Amino acid sequence: MPRPNFSQDAPSPQTPLYSDASSSYWPVGWNYDRDRHATHADIAELPEGELLKMQAGLRDVLGEDGVGRLAMHVYEEQQQSSADTKESVPEYFPPNWLKHWSERHKGQTWGVVAFRTASYDDAERWDAFTKEVDRIIEIPFQRAVEEGNVPEESMKSIQEARSKFKIRWIEDAALASESADDLRARFDGLKPDLPTGMSDKVFLAASDEAIASVLDLEEAERPTTKSKWWRPSAPFLVVVAVDPDPGLEEGHEEREWFKPNFKVAAEVVVEELLWLLDSD
């Protein structure tokens, strides 16, 4: 009787969903494994332009939808890892935005200017929008507390950072018909009077589409501290770069990746957008 070959009957190893082949470009010393474990500090230390190249490489292989699925996959891995180690690792690690605020803006008013470019014919809708944006902006601060094991000093920092954070809304019915360049000119006029901690690299705009993304959600889709990033239904605001010129020569490959206007999920304005822009 021939000896059974159990290796033939065993299931084949599961093929990883993602690997180094998931991008057509990796910075020197980087690969998929390093990317999925990278901290905000690791990303901030990348040479100028390398993050954009890596993101473009992922889009090149996976496509826009595929990059969204990758982000969700990494998020779920991190959530599972956090759940597995929560009891064994009680040490508190402050979020990167809080560390950055403590180093650069502690004691200052900080935040971002935002222009109301729509809904001048519906004051009630606008009021509902700003209240919901305020609620969404609370999410990073709430999440920082809910992570648990927050030392008293860090808790005070979270509370102070929240009390000092401002979205300075600029309202004028004429804004409804103004272009991005018109808004930039308005922002230039405001800059001399802005607190030091207010972003001078970008400002926000509330368009009709942005307002709808915030208000026209089902209750189950409204953002919470448990919401997944990169979900299609995330309510957003429009981000406008103060300087629409990236400062690169015509034909430079990175110039093609630069977008002077783009959408950002409202809940990551504090958690990702502002501190990364302010990290240079």
C-alpha positions in Angstrom: 0.0 0.0 0.0 1.6 3.3 -1.0 2.4 5.8 1.8 -0.2 8.6 1.8 1.1 12.0 0.8 -0.5 14.4 3.2 1.0 17.4 1.6 -1.1 16.9 -1.5 -4.3 16.9 0.6 -3.4 19.9 2.7 -4.9 23.2 1.6 -2.6 25.6 -0.2 -1.3 28.5 1.9 -3.6 31.5 1.6 -2.2 34.0 -0.9 -1.8 37.5 0.8 -4.3 40.1 -0.4 -1.5 42.6 -0.7 2.3 42.5 -1.2 5.2 44.5 -2.6 3.6 44.0 -6.0 0.7 46.2 -4.9 2.6 49.3 -5.9 4.8 50.2 -8.9 6.9 52.4 -6.6 8.4 52.1 -3.1 10.8 54.7 -1.6 14.3 53.4 -0.7 14.0 51.1 2.3 10.2 50.8 2.0 8.0 47.9 1.0 4.4 46.9 1.6 5.1 45.6 5.1 6.8 48.8 6.2 4.0 50.9 4.7 1.2 49.1 6.5 3.1 49.4 9.8 4.2 53.0 9.2 3.5 55.6 11.9 2.6 59.2 11.1 6.2 60.1 12.2 7.6 57.6 9.6 5.5 59.2 6.9 6.5 62.7 7.9 10.2 61.8 7.7 9.9 60.7 4.0 11.9 62.9 1.6 9.8 65.4 -0.2 7.7 63.9 -2.9 8.2 60.3 -1.9 4.8 59.9 -0.3 3.1 61.2 -3.4 5.1 58.8 -5.6 4.2 55.9 -3.3 0.5 56.8 -3.4 0.7 57.1 -7.2 2.4 53.7 -7.4 -0.5 52.2 -5.4 -3.1 53.8 -7.6 -1.1 52.6 -10.7 -1.5 49.0 -9.6 -4.7 48.9 -7.5 -6.7 51.8 -9.0 -8.6 54.4 -6.9 -11.1 51.9 -5.5 -8.4 49.4 -4.8 -6.5 51.9 -2.7 -9.6 52.5 -0.7 -10.0 48.8 -0.1 -6.3 48.6 0.9 -6.8 51.4 3.4 -9.8 49.6 4.9 -7.8 46.3 5.0 -4.9 47.9 6.9 -7.4 49.7 9.2 -9.1 46.4 10.1 -5.7 44.7 10.7 -4.7 47.5 13.1 -8.1 47.3 14.9 -7.6 43.6 15.3 -4.1 44.0 16.5 -5.2 46.7 19.0 -7.9 44.4 20.3 -5.5 41.5 20.7 -2.9 43.6 22.6 -5.1 46.0 24.6 -4.9 44.1 27.9 -1.2 43.3 27.6 -0.1 46.8 26.5 -1.6 49.4 28.9 0.9 52.0 28.1 -0.6 55.2 26.7 0.6 56.5 23.3 -0.7 60.0 22.5 -2.0 60.5 18.9 0.4 62.2 16.6 -1.8 65.3 16.2 -1.7 65.8 20.0 2.1 65.5 20.2 2.4 67.9 17.3 0.0 70.4 19.0 1.9 70.1 22.2 5.2 70.9 20.5 4.0 73.7 18.2 0.7 75.2 19.3 0.2 74.6 23.0 -1.4 77.6 24.6 -2.4 79.0 21.1 -5.6 79.3 19.2 -5.2 76.9 16.3 -7.3 75.6 13.5 -8.3 76.6 10.0 -10.2 79.3 8.1 -13.3 78.1 6.2 -15.4 80.0 3.6 -19.1 79.6 3.3 -19.7 79.4 -0.5 -23.2 78.0 -0.5 -26.6 77.8 1.2 -27.2 81.5 1.5 -30.9 81.0 0.7 -31.4 78.5 3.6 -30.2 79.7 7.0 -31.7 76.7 8.7 -29.8 74.2 6.6 -26.6 76.2 7.1 -27.1 76.2 10.9 -27.7 72.4 10.9 -24.5 72.0 8.8 -22.2 73.9 11.1 -23.6 72.1 14.1 -22.9 68.8 12.5 -19.4 69.8 11.4 -18.7 70.9 15.0 -19.9 67.4 16.2 -17.7 65.7 13.6 -14.7 67.8 14.5 -15.0 66.5 18.1 -14.4 62.9 17.0 -10.5 62.9 17.1 -10.6 64.5 20.6 -13.2 61.9 21.8 -11.2 59.1 20.2 -8.1 60.2 22.0 -9.9 59.9 25.3 -11.6 56.6 24.5 -8.3 54.8 23.8 -8.1 54.5 27.5 -5.2 54.7 30.0 -4.9 58.4 29.4 -2.6 60.1 32.0 -4.0 63.1 33.7 -1.5 65.4 32.0 -2.4 64.1 28.6 -6.1 64.4 29.4 -5.6 68.1 30.2 -3.7 68.5 26.9 -6.6 66.9 25.0 -9.1 69.2 26.7 -7.0 72.3 26.1 -6.3 71.4 22.4 -10.1 71.0 21.9 -10.9 74.3 23.6 -8.3 76.2 21.5 -9.3 74.6 18.2 -11.3 76.9 15.9 -12.9 76.8 12.5 -13.1 80.5 11.5 -16.1 80.7 9.1 -16.0 83.6 6.6 -19.5 84.4 5.4 -20.5 86.8 2.6 -23.2 86.1 0.0 -20.8 87.2 -2.7 -18.6 84.1 -2.0 -21.2 81.9 -3.7 -20.1 83.1 -7.1 -16.3 83.4 -6.4 -13.6 81.1 -7.8 -10.9 79.4 -5.9 -8.5 82.2 -6.9 -10.9 84.8 -5.5 -11.0 82.9 -2.2 -7.2 82.8 -2.2 -7.2 86.6 -2.5 -9.6 86.9 0.3 -7.5 84.6 2.5 -4.4 86.7 1.7 -6.3 89.7 3.1 -7.1 87.8 6.3 -3.6 86.4 7.0 -2.2 89.4 8.9 -4.9 89.1 11.5 -4.9 85.3 11.9 -3.6 83.7 15.1 -0.2 82.0 14.7 -1.7 78.6 15.1 -4.2 78.9 12.2 -3.1 77.1 9.1 -1.5 79.3 6.5 -1.1 76.5 3.9 -4.8 75.6 3.2 -8.3 76.8 4.0 -11.6 75.0 3.7 -14.7 75.7 1.7 -18.3 74.6 2.2 -19.8 74.0 -1.2 -23.3 72.8 -1.9 -21.9 69.3 -2.5 -20.0 69.4 0.8 -23.0 70.5 2.7 -25.1 67.7 1.2 -22.4 65.2 2.1 -22.7 66.2 5.8 -26.5 66.6 6.1 -27.9 64.0 3.6 -26.7 60.9 5.4 -28.7 58.1 6.9 -28.3 58.0 10.7 -26.2 54.9 10.5 -23.7 56.6 8.2 -23.0 59.6 10.5 -19.4 59.6 11.6 -18.5 58.3 15.1 -15.3 57.4 16.8 -15.8 53.9 15.5 -16.2 54.9 11.8 -13.8 53.5 9.3 -11.7 55.8 7.2 -11.8 55.9 3.4 -15.5 54.9 3.4 -17.3 56.3 0.3 -20.0 58.0 2.4 -17.7 60.0 4.6 -18.9 63.6 4.8 -16.3 66.0 3.4 -15.1 69.6 3.1 -13.2 71.1 0.2 -9.6 71.9 0.9 -8.0 74.8 -1.1 -4.2 75.2 -1.2 -3.2 78.8 -0.4 -0.5 78.6 -3.1 -1.8 76.8 -6.2 1.7 76.5 -7.6 3.7 73.5 -6.1 6.9 75.3 -7.0 8.0 72.6 -9.4 9.1 73.0 -13.0 6.7 72.3 -15.9 6.9 68.7 -16.8 8.1 67.6 -13.4 6.3 64.3 -12.6 5.3 65.4 -9.1 3.6 68.5 -10.5 1.0 66.2 -12.1 0.1 64.7 -8.7 -0.3 68.1 -7.0 -4.0 69.1 -6.6 -4.6 72.7 -5.4 -8.3 71.8 -4.5 -9.4 68.5 -3.1 -11.9 66.9 -0.8 -11.1 65.7 2.7 -13.2 63.8 5.2 -14.3 66.2 7.8 -13.4 63.9 10.7 -9.7 63.8 9.7 -9.1 67.6 9.5 -7.6 67.5 12.9 -6.4 63.9 12.9 -4.5 64.0 9.6 -4.7 67.1 7.4 -3.5 69.9 9.6 -0.7 68.3 11.5 0.8 66.7 8.4 0.7 70.0 6.5 2.3 71.7 9.5 5.1 69.0 9.9 7.6 70.4 7.4 
